[in-house]
Amino acid sequence: MSTGRLAFDQEMGDFVELLQDCTRILGIVKEPYYKTVVYHEPDTLGCLITTYIGPSIHHLGFCTTTLGHDPNLTKQTAARNALRRLCHIYE
C-alpha cells in the first residue's frame, strides 16, 4: 500500500468504529456482524461482505451487502452503507 493511499485512508476515518458507536447510541444491543466471502476468478480477486445490524425498538434487524476487491477497504464501504441505511431509518 502506498503512503499516499494510507494517508487518505487515515483522513477518511474508521467507519467500522463509527458504526459500532452509532448502533450503541441508538440502543441496538448486538454489535454489527460482518460476514466476508473472498472469491477468486481468473485474474480477479473479489470479496462480498454482508453486514448484519441487530434490531432495536425503532426497527427490525437488517443486513446490507457490499461487493469489492480489497477486503479491508470493502469492510469500510460496508460499514458506510449500513450507516447510510440507519440514517434513512431514523430520519
C-alpha positions as CSV (number, residue, x, y, z in Angstrom):
1,M,0.0,0.0,0.0
2,S,1.4,3.4,-0.9
3,T,1.9,6.0,1.7
4,G,-0.4,8.4,-0.2
5,R,-3.2,5.8,0.0
6,L,-2.6,5.2,3.6
7,A,-2.8,8.9,4.4
8,F,-6.1,9.1,2.5
9,D,-7.5,6.2,4.5
10,Q,-6.5,7.8,7.8
11,E,-8.2,11.0,6.8
12,M,-11.3,9.1,5.9
13,G,-11.7,7.8,9.4
14,D,-12.8,4.4,10.6
15,F,-16.4,3.8,9.5
16,V,-16.4,0.4,11.3
17,E,-15.8,2.0,14.7
18,L,-18.3,4.8,13.8
19,L,-21.0,2.2,13.0
20,Q,-20.3,0.4,16.3
21,D,-20.6,3.7,18.2
22,C,-23.8,4.7,16.4
23,T,-25.5,1.4,17.0
24,R,-24.7,1.6,20.7
25,I,-26.1,5.2,20.9
26,L,-29.3,4.1,19.1
27,G,-29.9,1.3,21.6
28,I,-29.0,-1.6,19.3
29,V,-27.7,-4.2,21.8
30,K,-25.8,-6.5,19.4
31,E,-22.7,-5.2,17.7
32,P,-22.6,-5.2,13.9
33,Y,-21.6,-8.5,12.4
34,Y,-19.6,-8.8,9.2
35,K,-19.6,-12.0,7.1
36,T,-16.9,-11.9,4.4
37,V,-16.7,-14.2,1.4
38,V,-13.5,-13.9,-0.7
39,Y,-13.6,-15.4,-4.1
40,H,-11.0,-15.8,-6.9
41,E,-11.9,-15.6,-10.6
42,P,-9.4,-15.6,-13.4
43,D,-7.1,-12.5,-12.9
44,T,-9.5,-11.1,-10.3
45,L,-9.7,-11.2,-6.5
46,G,-13.0,-10.1,-5.0
47,C,-15.0,-10.1,-1.8
48,L,-18.6,-9.9,-0.7
49,I,-19.3,-8.5,2.7
50,T,-22.7,-8.8,4.4
51,T,-23.2,-6.5,7.4
52,Y,-25.9,-7.6,9.9
53,I,-27.4,-4.9,12.2
54,G,-29.5,-6.1,15.1
55,P,-33.0,-4.9,16.0
56,S,-33.9,-2.0,18.2
57,I,-37.2,-0.6,19.4
58,H,-37.4,1.5,16.3
59,H,-36.6,-1.1,13.6
60,L,-36.2,-4.8,12.9
61,G,-32.8,-6.1,12.2
62,F,-31.4,-5.7,8.7
63,C,-28.4,-6.5,6.5
64,T,-26.6,-4.8,3.7
65,T,-24.4,-6.4,1.1
66,T,-21.3,-4.8,-0.4
67,L,-19.1,-6.1,-3.3
68,G,-15.4,-5.1,-3.7
69,H,-11.9,-6.2,-4.4
70,D,-9.9,-5.4,-1.2
71,P,-11.5,-6.9,1.9
72,N,-10.2,-4.1,4.2
73,L,-11.5,-1.3,2.1
74,T,-14.7,-3.2,1.3
75,K,-15.4,-3.5,5.0
76,Q,-15.1,0.2,5.4
77,T,-17.6,0.7,2.5
78,A,-19.9,-1.9,4.0
79,A,-19.9,0.0,7.3
80,R,-20.7,3.2,5.4
81,N,-23.6,1.5,3.6
82,A,-25.0,0.3,6.9
83,L,-24.6,3.8,8.4
84,R,-26.5,5.2,5.4
85,R,-29.3,2.7,5.9
86,L,-29.5,3.7,9.6
87,C,-29.8,7.3,8.6
88,H,-32.7,6.6,6.3
89,I,-34.5,4.6,9.1
90,Y,-34.0,7.4,11.7
91,E,-34.8,10.5,9.5
